[in-house]
C-alpha cells in the first residue's frame, strides 16, 4: 500500500514518513497535484496556524475534495483542523475562516480559564464511536498533543480528550474515509503506531465492505 503525504511546505515530514513506514506503508512525499490525485491514500499534515496552513495548501484543495469521494484521507494536527468546516483561528472576532468542510465542525480556541494553552504533552483518550482508525485503542490510552485550537466533541468524534473542554482527538466524516487525529501519532509511541497501522489497513481494505466504519 502506497500512502502519499501532501507536502505544502509546513513542518518536517520525515518523522511522519518513518511512522507510516513502520506501520507497513510504502510512503511517497509529493507536492504534485497529479500524483496526489492518483494516490491510493493521502495524509494531510499540519503545523502552525490554521490560516497559514489553509492558504499554503490551497493548490491541493480541489485534489482533497475530489479524493474525499473515493480515497482514504488522514489529517494530522492542523491537518485535521483543515478538514473541518471552519475555524476561528486568525479570523476577526465573530467571524471564521473556511476549512475544506470534509468533516462537519468548527475549530475554536481551547479555553484557558483552568488550563494552560497551548495544550502540550501527553493526555488521555476516551473512545466515543466505532471506527477502524481506533481499533485496539482503549479508554485512557495516552497520545501526544501540541495545539491551541480544537473542534468540540460531536457526532464526528471517534475519540475525545478533555483539556478545558472535550474536543475531538480523532474524528471522521459520515462515510468514514476522511479522518484525522488532533494528536501527533508519529510522536505518540505505541498508541500512535497503532493508529497509523489502522489507517494503512483501512486503506488496504478500502474497496471491501470490511473497510467501512
Helices and strands as residue ranges (DSSP letters): E 2-6, H 14-22, E 26-30, H 33-37, E 41-44, H 50-56, G 58-60, H 61-67, E 72-76, H 78-83, E 84-87, E 97-98, E 103-109, E 119-124, E 126-127, G 132-134, E 142-147, E 149-151, E 157-162, E 166-172, E 178-181, G 185-187, H 189-204, G 209-211
